[in-house]
Amino acid sequence: MLANYLIGLREGLEGALIVTILVAYLVKIARRDLLGRLWTGVGLAVLLALTIGAVLTFGTASLPETAEPAIAGSLSIAATGLVTWMVFWMLRTARDLSGHLRGTIDRSLVGTGVGLVLVAFLAVGREGIETALFIWAAVQSTGETTLPLIGAALGILTAVGLGALIYFGMLKINLARFFTWSGAILIVVAAGVLSYGVHDLQESGILPGEHLLAFDVSAAIPPESWYGTLLKGTLNFSPETTWLSLVAWLVYTGTVLTMFLMTSARNRAGRSIVAPRVDTPAMATIAR
């Protein structure tokens, strides 16, 4: 539940910040008449995410038992790839996120401004698709449905509340630090999802080594125990781990986490030299 709360909070806060910037800029340029189109795009993006979640849940349930591990493993690896791309995208874009979005809005206002619906749909839809896919992978890996969904929903609700407070200038947080720490934690969580996906592909016969275990600590960490459930729910830890799953976890964590921390350090050095432009309280928070 904790990992899913973090996923919902991280993805939800990114979406909330994007919407906050879009709304703040439209208000700043006196185009409140286009706010309806903005919210239409946001609504369509949310609907798309819910649809994808429903298709993944009910569509895979009807698959043959032999095909389910292959589909689940493939989607888990895809979810890992999306989350990896997302954390690096935020590191690369956060320094001038408001400027990037304002430029996109300016281009979409040409003509009737219908393009603003597409801007909001794509900006929020990306976060929604990533959330739906990653939460589904977490549900598959833990075998539970209720707690992961509750955790993700609470994370998203928290993000919406934070976004509202940021918009009205009632809250200022160090977003650079938040996205650095949450990104590092999500990389560890994603490594567990990747390991689970590799194991599923081994069960389906696509990858070899299903019975070659690197360790089996089921006696010390029973899967049904509270601490076994906690490790499974937060880190996707499996007491029975194959060599291939372990290698995938180690290689992914060592490589991606090192690159992430190095990129974050370079960005902090760059921010100390170049001061960002600030126009509104919401954009001031983004620039931090």
C-alpha positions in Angstrom: 0.0 0.0 0.0 2.8 2.4 0.8 4.5 1.9 -2.6 1.2 2.5 -4.3 0.5 5.6 -2.3 3.9 6.9 -3.4 3.1 6.1 -7.0 -0.3 7.9 -6.8 1.3 10.9 -5.0 4.2 11.2 -7.4 2.2 10.8 -10.6 -0.7 12.7 -9.2 1.4 15.6 -8.1 3.1 15.8 -11.5 -0.4 15.9 -13.1 -1.6 18.5 -10.5 1.4 20.7 -11.1 0.9 20.6 -14.9 -2.8 21.5 -14.5 -1.9 24.3 -12.0 0.6 25.8 -14.5 -1.9 25.6 -17.4 -4.7 27.2 -15.3 -2.4 29.9 -13.9 -1.2 30.9 -17.3 -4.7 31.1 -18.8 -5.8 33.3 -16.0 -2.6 35.4 -16.3 -3.3 36.1 -20.0 -7.0 36.8 -19.4 -8.2 33.7 -21.2 -10.6 32.3 -18.6 -13.0 31.5 -21.4 -10.7 28.6 -22.3 -10.7 27.0 -18.9 -13.6 24.8 -19.9 -11.6 23.3 -22.8 -8.7 22.7 -20.4 -10.9 20.8 -18.0 -12.4 18.8 -20.9 -8.9 17.6 -21.8 -8.2 16.7 -18.2 -11.5 14.8 -17.9 -10.8 12.8 -21.1 -7.3 12.0 -19.8 -8.8 10.6 -16.5 -11.3 8.6 -18.5 -8.6 7.1 -20.6 -6.6 6.1 -17.6 -9.7 4.5 -16.0 -10.5 2.7 -19.2 -7.0 1.3 -19.5 -7.1 0.1 -15.9 -10.4 -1.6 -16.5 -9.2 -3.3 -19.7 -6.0 -4.5 -18.0 -8.0 -5.9 -15.0 -10.9 -7.5 -16.8 -9.2 -8.3 -20.1 -6.3 -10.3 -18.6 -8.7 -12.1 -16.3 -10.3 -13.8 -19.3 -7.0 -15.0 -20.8 -6.0 -18.6 -20.7 -4.0 -19.6 -17.6 -0.9 -20.3 -19.6 -1.0 -16.9 -21.3 -1.5 -14.8 -18.2 2.1 -14.9 -16.9 3.4 -13.9 -20.3 1.1 -10.9 -20.5 1.7 -9.9 -16.9 5.4 -10.2 -17.2 5.5 -8.1 -20.4 3.3 -5.4 -19.0 5.4 -5.3 -15.8 8.5 -4.7 -17.8 6.7 -2.1 -19.9 5.6 -0.4 -16.6 9.2 -0.4 -15.4 10.3 1.3 -18.6 7.6 4.0 -18.4 8.4 4.8 -14.7 12.1 5.0 -15.6 11.4 7.4 -18.5 9.1 9.4 -16.2 11.6 10.0 -13.4 14.3 11.1 -15.8 11.8 13.2 -17.8 10.9 15.1 -14.7 14.5 15.7 -13.8 15.2 17.0 -17.3 12.1 19.1 -17.6 11.4 20.4 -14.1 13.8 23.3 -14.4 11.7 25.0 -17.1 8.4 23.1 -16.9 6.4 26.3 -16.7 8.1 27.8 -19.7 7.7 24.6 -21.7 4.0 24.5 -21.0 3.4 28.2 -21.6 5.0 27.8 -25.0 2.7 24.8 -25.8 -0.3 26.8 -24.7 0.7 29.8 -26.9 0.9 27.5 -29.9 -2.5 25.9 -29.1 -4.3 29.2 -28.9 -4.0 29.8 -32.6 -7.4 29.7 -34.2 -10.3 28.5 -32.0 -8.0 27.2 -29.2 -9.3 23.6 -29.5 -5.7 22.5 -29.4 -5.8 23.3 -25.6 -8.0 20.2 -25.1 -5.2 18.1 -26.7 -2.5 19.8 -24.6 -4.3 19.0 -21.4 -5.2 15.5 -22.5 -1.7 14.6 -23.5 0.0 16.2 -20.5 -2.3 14.6 -17.9 -3.0 11.4 -19.9 0.6 10.4 -19.8 0.6 10.5 -16.0 -2.7 8.6 -16.0 -1.5 5.8 -18.3 1.7 5.4 -16.3 -0.2 5.2 -13.1 -2.8 2.7 -14.4 -0.1 0.4 -15.8 2.1 0.6 -12.7 -0.7 0.0 -10.2 -1.9 -2.9 -12.3 1.6 -4.4 -12.2 1.7 -3.9 -8.4 -1.7 -5.6 -8.0 -0.5 -8.6 -10.1 2.7 -9.0 -8.1 1.1 -8.8 -4.7 -2.1 -10.7 -5.5 -4.2 -8.1 -3.7 -6.5 -5.6 -5.2 -8.1 -3.5 -2.4 -5.0 -2.2 -0.6 -3.0 -1.1 -3.7 -6.1 0.7 -5.1 -6.7 2.4 -1.7 -3.1 3.4 -1.5 -3.0 4.8 -5.0 -6.3 6.7 -4.5 -5.1 8.3 -1.3 -1.9 9.3 -3.0 -3.8 11.0 -5.9 -6.2 12.7 -3.5 -3.2 14.0 -1.5 -1.6 15.3 -4.7 -4.8 17.1 -5.7 -4.9 18.8 -2.4 -1.3 19.8 -2.6 -1.9 21.1 -6.1 -4.7 23.3 -4.9 -2.7 24.7 -2.0 0.2 25.4 -4.4 -2.1 27.2 -6.9 -3.4 29.6 -4.2 0.1 30.2 -2.9 -0.7 28.6 0.5 2.0 26.0 0.2 5.6 26.1 -1.0 7.6 22.9 -1.1 11.0 22.1 -2.5 9.9 20.2 -5.6 13.4 19.5 -6.8 14.1 17.7 -3.5 10.7 15.9 -3.5 11.1 14.6 -7.0 14.7 13.5 -6.3 13.8 11.5 -3.2 10.5 10.1 -4.6 12.3 9.3 -7.9 15.0 7.3 -6.1 12.4 5.4 -4.1 10.3 4.7 -7.2 13.4 3.3 -9.0 13.8 0.7 -6.2 10.1 -0.1 -6.4 10.3 -0.4 -10.2 13.2 -2.8 -9.8 10.9 -5.0 -7.8 8.3 -4.8 -10.6 11.0 -5.7 -13.2 12.1 -8.7 -11.1 8.5 -9.8 -10.8 8.0 -9.4 -14.6 11.1 -11.5 -15.3 9.9 -14.2 -13.0 6.5 -14.2 -14.8 8.2 -14.6 -18.1 10.2 -17.5 -16.6 6.9 -19.1 -15.5 5.5 -18.8 -19.0 8.6 -20.5 -20.5 9.7 -17.4 -22.4 12.8 -17.0 -20.3 14.8 -19.9 -18.8 15.8 -20.7 -15.3 12.5 -20.9 -13.5 13.8 -23.4 -11.0 17.3 -22.0 -10.5 16.8 -20.2 -7.2 19.4 -17.6 -6.0 17.9 -17.9 -2.5 14.8 -19.2 -0.7 14.1 -17.5 2.6 10.5 -18.5 2.9 11.1 -20.1 6.3 12.6 -16.8 7.7 10.2 -14.5 5.8 6.9 -16.3 5.3 4.9 -14.7 2.5 1.7 -14.7 4.6 3.4 -13.0 7.6 2.9 -9.2 8.2 6.5 -8.4 7.4 6.5 -10.6 4.3 3.4 -8.9 3.1 5.0 -5.5 3.9 8.1 -6.3 1.9 6.0 -7.7 -1.0 3.7 -4.7 -1.0 6.5 -2.0 -0.9 9.4 -3.6 -2.7 7.8 -6.5 -4.5 10.2 -8.7 -2.6 9.8 -12.5 -3.2 11.2 -15.0 -0.6 11.9 -17.3 -3.5 14.0 -15.4 -6.1 15.5 -16.9 -9.2 19.0 -16.0 -10.3 17.7 -14.2 -13.4 15.3 -12.1 -11.4 18.0 -11.2 -8.9 20.5 -10.2 -11.7 17.7 -8.1 -13.3 17.1 -6.3 -10.0 20.7 -5.7 -9.3 21.6 -4.5 -12.8 18.6 -2.2 -13.1 19.0 -0.7 -9.6 22.7 -0.2 -9.8 22.6 1.3 -13.3 19.5 3.4 -13.2 19.8 4.7 -9.6 23.4 5.7 -10.3 22.5 7.6 -13.5 19.5 9.2 -11.7 21.6 10.5 -8.8 24.3 11.8 -11.1 21.8 13.6 -13.3 20.1 15.1 -10.2 23.5 16.3 -8.9 24.2 18.0 -12.3 20.8 19.6 -12.3 21.3 21.0 -8.8 24.6 22.5 -9.9 23.0 24.1 -12.9 20.2 25.6 -10.8 22.7 27.2 -8.5 24.0 29.1 -11.5 20.9 30.0 -13.5 17.9 31.5 -11.6 14.5 30.6 -13.1 12.0 33.1 -14.3 9.0 33.4 -12.0 5.6 34.9 -12.9 2.9 33.6 -10.5 2.9 31.8 -7.0 2.1 28.5 -8.8 5.0 29.0 -11.2 7.3 30.1 -8.4 6.7 26.8 -6.7 7.6 24.9 -9.9 10.8 26.8 -10.3 12.1 25.8 -6.9 
